[in-house]
């Protein structure tokens, strides 16, 4: 699934120096095209948000941009984003889907299997220099106009998250469309920005304060990705 042309040594060096890296043409072309079509046309998305103070996922019927339910969720997220941590985006939780047997025909499920294969985990340990990485989780994400993810560090007491990854599958994304992965320094200022380039991998060490900027109303397509964490053993 991953391209054989990835320079693992260069990637390892970049991660060691900067704690983050972005690699273009990470997937084999046919794999990137097939996964993008799945995200575009086949995934039964759910809206993820926390306007009520706790994370929630809403059924696909809430998704329509002109539905009263969706407009209400988006308005609530915008209203509360100035004073509390908020996010709203479309999600498909691959680990839960695999555990509960959702949509077995979706080609997307092969991604979770690949990311937990011995070959990929060995690659992940090499490029990160972290021999404690033993598993990966994944979710598919779609950001439409008005959707966003506010600053957070990805640190979680319940999981041993070592690195976060994003496999970007949006075609010809423009910077003015928003949806940018931005990293913040201790003062809250932007110190690096990754554009969600077609068939690229963004990888960074956790914890790292970062955000996904709001997708602009004029964005001509959604921001599509497969994202998750490379993790250590489950904690007791």
Beta strands, then each sheet from edge to edge (+ up, - down):
strand 1: 20-24
strand 2: 46-49
strand 3: 56-58
strand 4: 87-93
strand 5: 135-136
strand 6: 139-143
strand 7: 148-152
strand 8: 161-168
strand 9: 181-184
strand 10: 190-194
strand 11: 200-205
strand 12: 210-212
strand 13: 223-231
sheet 1: 1+ 11- 8+ 13- 5+
sheet 2: 1+ 11- 8+ 13- 6+ 4- 2+ 3-
sheet 3: 1+ 11- 8+ 13- 6+ 4- 7+ 12- 9+ 10-
end
